[in-house]
Amino acid sequence: MNKLTKKQKRPLSQEELKLKNANLDEYKKDYLTRMMFGVFMGISDGIPGYSGGTTLTLLGFYEKLIFKIKEIFTDFKNAWWKNSLWLLPFVIFTLITLLVFSLVTNWIAEAGFQYLLILMFSFFTLFCIPSFILVNKPNLIMIKNGSIVIAKKNNVGIILFVIGFLIILSIGLIIFFNGGIRLEGNQPGAITPSINWLFLFLSMVLAGFVTLIPGISGSMTLFLTGAYDDIYFGALNSPFSNIPLLIILAIGVGIGIIVNVLITSIILKRWKEHYISFSFGMIVASFITILLVGRFYFESIATTSVAEVFLVIVSLLIIVIINVFLFIVSLDKFKEKQMHNAKKFINK
């Protein structure tokens, strides 16, 4: 009979209530940090083949963001307003940065440095892999005597890693054999009256859904659906003349993100280790995939001057510096997690 009756919620204790209120009032502090994370997210989403979810994971912001968004819908009465205010700096700076980054990327590509962008994006992804291992410790690997080795008993984790790797590699090969992704638009702002707004909206729903998943890029899904050029070289390159379309596209992204959050929050509670293994496979493949999507841009390397070689070296050094910063942040998050686990063990 007890199984049929609805389980009644236990009233919160004073300490639990205080903690809940403190979490809801987080929007009043650290808003500069959320702005900065929004900048990182905007840049990440503008890189074809790289996932904003990967960067959020390295910053230790991924799970917090997922559950904050989820609370807006699951605890609407108490949490929607304060959690929306908490998200606002992050969302605004993500959108602004994505717009600016798209314009800058297009300008650099138009100047003939497409291959430089592809190299920077690819190496950025490659250098993110150690940080991801440090923060998440994918359960298909283990550290033994200071070395990383394959965990022999975890067959499920290894299978999920391989599946994630093959999915992203397959997407990269499809794009490769279809000519690669262009980073420059021949006709910036070319949105025609006959464009299918519903198609672009649905494409953005899909892109929004995958954009928070570590390892898979929203911009690559737009290329697969055929909406990449219209959005990046049309709507984003001429934003002030396409405001109604941009609003519709933003709504599409929002819907995709909300659906993703509701599903991912369940996965993180039940199958977190498997999810990390799957994501890790996609992240590792992203390094190769970014090189594949820029297939034609490397033809210009043979004619590069000494000045351009110097520019490549300087750009890669900048990428290394950014990745070192991310690694330091990841190391701090790793230490925090270790201390938290130690405290839990002591309290037991």
Secondary structure, DSSP 8 states (H G I E B T S, - for coil): -TTTS--------HHHHHHHHHHHGGGGS-HHHHHHHHHHHHHHHTSTT--HHHHHHHTT-HHHHHHHHHHHHHTHHHHHHHHHHHHHHHHHHHHHHHHHHHHHHHHHHHTT-HHHHHHHHHHHHHHHHHHHHHHH--TTEEEETTEEEE-TT-HHHHHHHHHHHHHHHHHHHHHHHTT---SS-SSTT---TT--HHHHHHHHHHHHHHHTSTT--HHHHHHHHT-HHIIIIIITTSGGG-HHHHHHHHHHHHHHHHHHHHHHHHHHHHSHHHHHHHHHHHHHHHHHHHHHHTGGGGGGGGG--HHHHHHHHHHHHHHHHHHHHHHHHHHHHHHHHHHHHHHHHHH-
